[in-house]
């Protein structure tokens, strides 16, 4: 199966915050499952990230507007359980 048609096998909700959960939160705010889906839809190879933290810096939404993110954590503890973690 090529990367272009990868579909998640399962999904669970995040329980504790981590760097990965932070980035998933950012992708999901912008309307994507995760980095895999973002790269498929937007046909990009790289996602712009903050060099200090590795967090996603900027995402283009499906309506072509942009989301810009801080270099610090944005996903608060109360939002962690809303984040969907997909397994491929």
N, C-alpha and C positions, 0 to 999 in steps of 0.2 A: 504494500500500500504506500503510495507516495505521500509526502508531507502535505500536499495540497488537499487531499481528502481525508485527513485524519479526523476522526470523530472520537469524542471521549467515551471510554468504556463505562465509567461510573463517576459519581459526583458525591462529595460530602461537604459539610459546612465546616469552616475553620473554627477551632475552639480557642486557640491562643494566637496572639499576634506574632508575626515573624516578618523578615524581609520579603519572603515570598508572598505572604498574605497581603502585605502592603501593596506590592505590585499588582496582584490579582484584583485588589480593591480598586486600584486606579483603572485597570482595563475594564472592569465591570461598570464603573461609573461612566466610562466613555461609550458603553454599549456593546462590549465584546466579552466573550467568555474568558479569554486569556490571551497571552502573547501569540500562541499558535493561530488562533482565529484572526487576530488583528493582522498578522503578517499575510494570511490568506486573502483577507478582504482588501487590504490596502496595497497588496503586492509590494511590500517592502522587505528588505533583508535585515535591517537593524532598527531598533527602537531607541530613541534618544533618551539617555539616562544621565543622572547626576553622577559625576566621577567620584565624589566623596562618599556617597551612600549607595550608589547602584540602583536607586529608585528611579522609576520612570519619570521623565521630565516633561514630555509633551506627547499628547496623543491626538490624532485626527479622528473626529467622530464620523459616523456614517453620513451625516448631513454636511460634511466637509468643514464644520467649525472645529476649533481647536480647544483642547483642555490643556492648561498649564498647571504643573504641580510644583509644590515646594520641595526643597531638598530634605526637609525633616518629615517625620511621620505625619500622615494625614488621617489614617484609619484609626479612629478612636476605639477604645475597648468596647464601647456599646455597639459599634458597627462590625466588630470582628466576626460575630456569628452570622452576619448577613452575607459574608464572602463565601462564594462557592469555589471549592477546590476540585478541579477535574482531573481524572486519572486516565491516561491514554494507554 
